[in-house]
Amino acid sequence: MAYFSFDNIVITGVASAVPKQVVKAESYYDAFGKENVDKFVKMTGVKEVRKTSAFQTASDLGYVAAEDLIAKKNVDRNDIGALVFVTHSTDYRRPATACVLHKRLQLSKDCVAFDVGLGCSAFVYGAQVISSIMANSDIQKGLLIVGETMSKMVNENDKSSAMLFGDGGAAILFEKKQGKMSGMLCSDGEGYKAIIVPAGGFRNMNALKELIEFEEGNQKTLYDAWMDGSKVFEFTIRTVPKTIREYMEKEGTEPDSYDYYIMHQANQYIHKQLQKRLKMTAEKMPLCLDRYGNTSAAAIPLTLSDAFGNDAAEKDINMIMSGFGVGLSWGVLGTSISTADIFPVIETDDYFEEGIINSKEDWKGE
C-alpha cells in the first residue's frame, strides 16, 4: 500500500450538491412488488435517492458546489492553481470534464486541470493527488471536485441497483497551511469485474443493447452497471478494517483518537459490519444513504455536509475517512476539519445548456 503524509496542506472547505428530484423506494412497489421493496429497504437502509434530469451531469452538481464554496470562503479564483475532477461520470469521452469546469468556474490559465477516473475511492485518492501537486509546486490553493450520476448507469428493471444508487457532487478546497493530513491507498485489479459497465467504452463500443436476464429476475444490458454484490461485500469487510488498523498503527493512534469515521455509503448492512469490526459506535459513523443512496464518488463529502453542514458550533473534528469499491480500489484519509468549513447540502436542477451539442451549430456556438 502507498502511505502518504503532508504537514502543510489542509482541507479548508467542503460543499455538496444533489439533484432536487427525489425518488422514493416505495415508488417501485408496482415494478418490483411491495415485499421485495420493503426487504430491500430493511437490508440496505436506502429509503430514497436523488436523480439527475436528462441533461444534468455530475459536473453540474460539482460546479454548483464549487461556486457555493468559492462564495462562502471568499476565494479569489486566480488563487486556485489546481482543479482535479474525480469521477466515472464524465460529460464527454473527450475532452476532460475538468476543462469544462475550468471554463465554467472562470479559473486562471495558470491553473492545471485534469480528470481522474475513479468511483467509490474518489475522495481519498483525489485528496492525495491534489495535495501532491500542491506540495511539489508553488500552488497555494487547490480545488478537488468529485461526483457521480450512478442513476444513469443502472437499469430500471434491475431491483438490485435501481433503488440503491443516487446522484451527487461535491467540491473540496485545499490550502497550504499548517496541519496534518495522511493516508493510505490500495488497489486490487483482480477485482476489476466486480463493479463494471461492460459496454460503451473503447473496448466494446457497439455492443448490443438487448436485455440480459440475471438472478432473481433482474434485467440489464451491457451498457448498465453490473455488480457482484457478494464479492464486493467480502472485499469490503475483509480489507477496509484491516487497512484502517494498519493506518492507525502507522500513525501511532488508537480508535478513540478520532471523533468520527466517515465511510463510503455503500449500504446499511456493510456499514453495520464495519462498525462491528472496528468496534465503533453508530454515533461515530454517520449515515446519509437513507436519503441519498449510494452516491459513489460523492459519498464522503456528502456525508460531511449532511452531518455537520448545519452545525452551529464551530469546532475542529479529527476524523478518518475511507472510500472503497469499484476498481477494486480503496483508501484511508486522516485529518482534522473545522465544522465552520463544512457547508449544508445544496439542492439544484441547474445544468450547463451550452454543453449540449447536437448539431454543427451547437458545436460552433452559432
Secondary structure by P-SEA (a helix, b strand, c coil): cbbbbbccccccbbbbbbbcbbbbcccccccccaaaaaaaaaaccccccccccccccaaaaaaaaaaaaaaaaccccccccbbbbbccccccccccaaaaaaaaaccccccccbbbbbccaaaaaaaaaaaaaaaaccccbbbbbbccccccccccccccccccbbbbcbbbbbcccbbbbbbbbbbbcccccccccccccccccccccbbbbccccccccccccccaaaaaaaaaaccaaaaaaaaaaaaccccccccbbbcccccaaaaaaaaaaacccccccccccccccccccaaaaaaaaaccccccbbbbbbbbbbbbccccccbbbbbcccccccccbbbbcccccccccccccccccc
